[in-house]
Amino acid sequence: MTLGPGLSKRYTPNMYRKLFIVSLVLTAVISGCATREFTIETARAGAERGDARAEFFLGKRCARGEGVPQDYAKAAEYFRQAAAQGYAPAENGLGALYVQGTGVSQDYTEAVKWFQQAAAKGDPRGELNLGRALEAGRGVVTNMAEAMEWYRRAAAQGLLEAELELGGIYLGGRGWPADYNMARTWYEKAAQQHSAIAINALGVIFEEGGPGVPKDLPKAVGCFRQAALAGDGKGLMNLGRMYLQGSGVPKDPVEAYKWFYLATRKSGGAGARHYLEQLEGKVHLDLDVPELTAEQRQEAIHRVNEFQASNRKSAEDGR
């Protein structure tokens, strides 16, 4: 059975390039880097004394709008003050603002300059973002070999995003030879950090199989289920596919409907709508997808409600 239009089980190279700007800002500014604890007041006092960490702290707060009005121009000012003292996280943060053009004029070349300075100091996010710039050819000539080196350096420091980048690249299609063994290695490292994206990707690897990685459908189902239970949209959709196909589990279109339905409520799972519409008989694109009866659909929704109720109870018990 084909996946249908737009339902790739993994991210494509073009998707990575389109997400280049957003991903840099999310990893460099929103998530930030570790600094010692400040309050707004103590950080302001520290910034007046020229404390680079305090300036960086205030820059992050301004970028996020946490405790202060969101103000990217002010964030850029604080980052620049800290970067002037050679504080690598601020250099990386300033580069991210130049990529997006928030608080400063968009300038990829200037962004790369700051990423290079941060990376040269061993800042893992600077290394990651320099790798992304080199892969995408933004502000610098595309150089995949050099990008890989920076990704590896960041990943060697345990940076989850770098492990995910390497896993995705080794799956193939991003200007680098496919190597399922290496893809599995990096995704397993990311999975150890509880990344549902990585766990779902491992499911794809075990489902497809490849050189050095035997096809293992039950293991693929286990990965998809784990990712689904963590709320990953692609994991939910892929688990639904396995039940629809009877791959690694008994064929069960009703159970498939449940997982597809849940996937449409999650980021990354919008493609599951394609399957739901076929199971509901609204479209007929694939003869292998049956139309559910009214009773079957009612049972599927009952399973959805039971699953959601169980999740709510688990969340309440964990408080």
Secondary structure as GFF3:
##gff-version 3
##sequence-region A 1 319
A	DSSP	alpha_helix	13	18	.	.	.	ID=ss1
A	DSSP	alpha_helix	20	25	.	.	.	ID=ss2
A	DSSP	pi_helix	26	30	.	.	.	ID=ss3
A	DSSP	alpha_helix	40	48	.	.	.	ID=ss4
A	DSSP	alpha_helix	52	64	.	.	.	ID=ss5
A	DSSP	alpha_helix	72	83	.	.	.	ID=ss6
A	DSSP	alpha_helix	88	100	.	.	.	ID=ss7
A	DSSP	alpha_helix	108	120	.	.	.	ID=ss8
A	DSSP	alpha_helix	124	136	.	.	.	ID=ss9
A	DSSP	alpha_helix	144	156	.	.	.	ID=ss10
A	DSSP	alpha_helix	160	170	.	.	.	ID=ss11
A	DSSP	alpha_helix	180	191	.	.	.	ID=ss12
A	DSSP	alpha_helix	196	208	.	.	.	ID=ss13
A	DSSP	alpha_helix	217	229	.	.	.	ID=ss14
A	DSSP	alpha_helix	233	245	.	.	.	ID=ss15
A	DSSP	alpha_helix	253	263	.	.	.	ID=ss16
A	DSSP	alpha_helix	272	279	.	.	.	ID=ss17
A	DSSP	alpha_helix	294	317	.	.	.	ID=ss18
###
